[in-house]
Amino acid sequence: MKTRQYASKPLDVFGKIHWSAEENGVWEHLVSRQLGCIKDKACIAYFDGLNLLDLPHHHAPQIADINTVLGDTTGWHLEPVPALIDFDRFFTLLSEKKFPVATFLRTEKDMDYLQEPDFFHEVFGHCAMLTNPAFAAFTQTYGRLGATASKEERVYLARLYWFTVEFGLIQHKGQLSIYGGGILSSPAETDYAFSSEQAIYKPLDIVDVMRTPYRIDILQPIYFYLSDLETLFSFTHMDLMARVHQAMALGLHSPLYPVKMAQ
């Protein structure tokens, strides 16, 4: 079994995380680098949310401060969790408008890539979008569906989350912009999504997305785009589970990446 490298930090009796000087330095570096990287690439809704959050640049933020903004805008708040939680709790939290966030920051040696979602990824990558009503409503709907879905159905639902909340793009008048947190928190993914000659870009079709395999440890070979975030809101009024079952009946597309060999 692989030994876990990171563990979430506890909150004190006042609900605060005691970040170290090293962790604050990591936060400052990550924020500074990524703000430069996403300039003119992130969607307007993301920058609007970032302005509302007013995240500090020189030290890691506190959950209570973020929750004040999320609560006032969409009624969401962050829920501190261990580094990883099971799917039952993940879906239940989302259904209750609670976004799980692991309270640890990567170290300097993992500055460029970390497979586990850390505090920077969750806060910088996702929280600004959670101030957007359409994005927030879709995320809650996703949680409600997942909370009652079977194990097999969840696998298909996960692909919808991956290609929207994590790696979603908007294409408007021929211009791409980012709303997915997996891109927004990664300089390599941001650059690749905008400059790759190998990547495929497709308008998002829900069944198509649910049939598309992905890997978490590579730059994405395919991105799906929406025309606007209101399309996400329209998904909340669809029978998404019917589309899950349609995707299951049709089966998966062939992977667009080398299949990872077992260790």
C-alpha positions, 0 to 999 in steps of 0.5 A: 500500500502506498504511504500517504505523504500529506495529512490535513492540518487541524483547525483550532478552537476558533476555526483557524488553520495555523499555516507555517512560514514555509506553507505561506511561502508555497501559497504565495508562489503558487498564487503569483505564478498561476495569476500570471498564467491564467491572465486572459485565459480564465472565464469572466465568472472566475475573475468575478468570483476571485474579486469577491473572495479577495484571497490574500497573496502573501499567506494562505487564507482562512476557511472562515473568510472564504465561507463568508463570501460563499455564504453571501453569494450562493449559500455554499461553504467549505468543509474541512476534510482529511486528504481523501474521503469516500464517495458517499461522503463526497456526494453527500457534502456536495448535495448539502452545498458543502465543498470538501477541502483538504487542509494541507498545502503541497511542499516545494518539491511538489510545486509543479504537480500533485496528484492529490487535491490540496488546499491551493487546488480546492481554494484557488481552482474552485472557490471563485466558481462556487460564487457563480449561481449556475456553477454552484447549482450544477455542483449541488445537483451532481452531489444529489445524483451521486448520493443515491447512485450505484457504484457503476453509475457513479463512474459515469457521473464522475466523467461529467464532473471531470470534464466540467468542474475540473477540466471544463472550457467555454468557447464563445465567438471562437475564443476559449476560456477556462472554468474548470479548477483542474486547469485553473490551478495548474500552469502546465494544464493551462498552457497545454489547453491553450497551445496544444496542437494534439489536444481535441476540443469538442462541444459538450454532449453529456452522453459523449462525455460520460463515455470518455475515459480519462486519466488523472496523471496526464495532461488531458488529450481532450477538452469539452466546451460549453457556450456559456455557464447557463448551459450548466444550469440547464443540466440541473433540469435534465434527467441526467440519470437517464443519460447515465444509463444511455452511456452505460448501454453504449459503452466507453469510447476508446481511450485517447491516451496510453493505457497505464500498466499495472505496477 
